[in-house]
């Protein structure tokens, strides 16, 4: 009877611990990136009343007789399944589709989390709003993400300046009409930039001077003399003749100390991949042009590889940084530090750090958050089971007390 009293007590204690786990799961049903846990139990002790014996020549073996002495908490296991993503459309909200953890740093230690509800602080650093810890990644060098390097704080330098780049290459396409007569002309325009970011409208004019022959001239303002002049020859119908089809012009913008070197690519000689001469209309145009004026960073986007690409006021894009993630051989072994943060433990293994969407790491989805993976229906079911177990163990204790009272009443 005394054994059953203590056995029932261990059952009460274990059921209470199980309810604590269930209660924590339910409390965090709306916590970003939360991973639910479960409690499992094991037998506490066994009392051997009779040991087992092997059989002899004329008798069989006898099993041991053992009485269990209760239950104890065996383990608390974390459920690492993917939480449902919630669309927020906030540029700084990120979720991981797959394995891996975001890496945060306080300058001295690293922490790991699945909660991607980040924000940008006064200095432009991407941080956790809970504690200000900075998100870690690899910063771009001259607008490109290096293949290797040491990860550090990701900074979004809003209003940072992108220097102007002078126009150097222009590609031409479209058609010059074969049916035009000598003296007819057609033209197209394109905006070009000098090294100071100043823009000028360049007019490219094609004047027919003979059969299958056109003079191409460049002017930068109406009524001014051409800054460049070349002759184009076609092979009788469509394609440029073999030979030079790329021409270089030098022009010094007003107020500039050095000339602007422009290379015009009219297509591959002997091919119809650039300018053509069909008798089906006038459509000469600029298919591509490099160079741009100066600009400032206004916003950014993040792709599935975790690359932060800045969008500048001049319409250009430039990579800023790439998000790196941490993976573990046993992520269930991480120490939970509260606040959605984890640190390494002896049983988690060291962090394997790599770019997002590389190796075992999942891909990044911008504008979404991974919600808690707690299943309320399952938790309420477990709550009922745990409550009944608690009641049953309490009944064991009360029944054992009744038996003790009957024993004491024998003397009366």
Number of C-alpha atoms within 10 A of each C-alpha: 14 10 14 18 19 16 20 23 19 20 25 24 16 24 26 16 18 22 22 12 19 23 14 12 23 17 11 17 18 13 18 21 25 25 21 22 18 16 18 14 15 12 13 15 14 12 11 12 10 11 10 13 11 9 10 8 5 5 8 10 10 12 11 11 12 14 11 14 17 21 20 18 18 13 12 14 13 15 14 14 13 17 21 15 20 13 15 14 12 14 16 21 19 26 29 29 19 16 21 26 27 24 27 25 18 14 10 5 9 17 20 25 21 25 24 26 22 22 19 19 15 6 10 13 20 22 25 20 14 11 9 17 21 26 28 25 28 23 24 19 11 10 15 14 18 13 7 7 10 8 19 19 22 24 21 22 17 17 13 12 13 19 14 18 17 21 22 18 17 20 18 22 19 20 20 26 21 21 14 16 13 14 11 13 18 16 17 14 16 17 15 24 23 24 19 14 18 17 18 14 14 18 18 22 20 24 21 23 16 12 15 20 19 22 16 19 18 20 19 20 12 10 7 8 11 17 14 16 16 13 15 19 19 20 14 13 13 20 22 27 17 13 10 14 19 16 15 14 16 13 17 13 17 9 6 12 8 12 13 19 16 18 16 18 21 23 20 18 19 15 14 17 15 22 28 24 24 16 14 11 14 17 16 23 19 20 13 12 16 13 20 24 22 20 19 19 22 15 16 19 17 22 16 17 18 25 24 25 22 23 20 21 17 15 12 16 16 18 20 25 28 25 27 26 31 22 23 20 12 14 23 15 18 20 16 15 11 7 12 17 20 21 18 19 15 9 14 17 15 17 19 14 20 19 21 29 22 14 12 17 23 22 21 23 20 22 20 22 27 25 23 24 24 24 12 13 9 10 19 14 11 16 18 12 14 20 16 13 17 22 14 15 21 17 13 20 21 14 15 19 16 13 13 13 11 11 10 10 9 7 6 4
